[in-house]
Amino acid sequence: MIYQKSNRNHPPELIIETVGKSELPRQPSQASMIASDGPDMLKININSAPADSFELLSGIGPVYAERIVEYRQNVGNFQSLEQLMEVQGIGPGTFENIKNYLTLE
């Protein structure tokens, strides 16, 4: 499930519910990326999530989201979160920004 919360004074906040709970850091830069009013948020399962779920992450647009899904279809399930960096265009910087919002479960 994806929820979008809007406020005229702030950019939209997205809440992703896919698999597993995680503590969200309370930093303004990440609050605009994916946030909720509470301290818990559910993570994106990189082995089963559809492309549009990945697009909600900072630095992941439609092209990268499709590449993740295609990689998974061609190579098989990810064995580690770090393996996501084998997808063309997803480097260490992007991975560092999104890794806390991902799971393999």
C-alpha positions in Angstrom: 0.0 0.0 0.0 1.2 3.5 -0.7 -0.2 6.5 1.1 0.4 10.1 0.1 0.0 12.9 2.6 0.0 16.5 1.2 0.4 19.9 2.9 0.7 23.2 1.0 3.8 24.3 2.9 5.7 21.0 2.5 6.3 18.6 -0.3 4.2 15.4 -0.3 5.2 12.8 2.1 5.0 9.1 1.1 4.5 6.1 3.3 5.3 2.7 1.8 3.9 -0.4 3.3 5.3 -3.6 1.8 7.3 -5.8 4.2 8.9 -5.5 7.7 9.1 -2.6 10.1 12.0 -0.1 10.4 12.9 2.9 12.6 13.0 6.0 10.5 15.8 8.5 11.0 14.4 11.9 11.9 16.4 14.0 9.5 14.7 16.7 7.3 16.4 15.5 4.1 15.0 12.0 4.6 11.7 13.1 6.0 10.7 14.5 2.6 11.8 11.3 0.8 9.7 8.8 2.8 8.1 9.7 6.1 5.3 9.0 8.4 3.9 10.6 11.5 4.9 7.7 13.6 8.4 6.2 14.2 7.7 3.0 12.3 7.5 2.4 8.5 7.3 -0.7 6.4 10.1 -1.5 4.0 10.2 -2.4 0.3 11.1 -6.0 -0.5 13.5 -5.8 -3.4 12.7 -9.4 -4.4 9.0 -8.9 -4.9 8.2 -5.2 -5.1 6.8 -3.9 -8.4 8.7 -1.1 -10.3 6.4 1.7 -9.2 7.3 1.0 -5.5 10.9 1.7 -6.2 10.1 5.0 -7.9 9.0 6.3 -4.4 12.7 6.2 -3.3 15.0 9.2 -3.6 17.1 8.8 -6.8 15.1 6.0 -8.3 12.9 7.0 -11.3 11.0 4.9 -13.8 14.1 3.8 -15.7 16.0 2.6 -12.7 12.9 1.0 -11.2 12.4 -1.0 -14.4 16.1 -2.0 -14.4 15.8 -3.4 -10.9 12.8 -5.5 -11.9 14.5 -6.6 -15.1 17.7 -7.5 -13.2 15.6 -9.6 -10.7 13.9 -11.4 -13.6 17.1 -12.1 -15.5 19.5 -12.9 -12.7 17.1 -14.1 -10.0 16.4 -12.9 -6.5 18.8 -10.6 -4.8 21.0 -12.4 -2.2 22.0 -9.2 -0.4 20.9 -5.5 -0.4 24.3 -4.6 -1.7 23.7 -6.6 -4.9 21.3 -3.8 -5.9 24.4 -1.8 -6.9 24.9 -4.3 -9.8 21.9 -2.7 -11.4 23.1 -0.2 -14.0 22.9 3.3 -12.7 22.6 2.5 -9.0 25.9 3.4 -7.4 27.1 3.6 -3.8 25.6 7.1 -3.3 22.1 6.1 -4.3 22.4 2.8 -2.5 23.4 4.6 0.7 20.4 6.9 0.5 17.9 4.1 0.0 19.3 1.0 1.8 17.4 1.7 5.1 14.1 1.5 3.2 14.8 -1.9 1.6 14.6 -5.5 2.7 15.1 -9.0 1.2 12.3 -10.6 3.3 
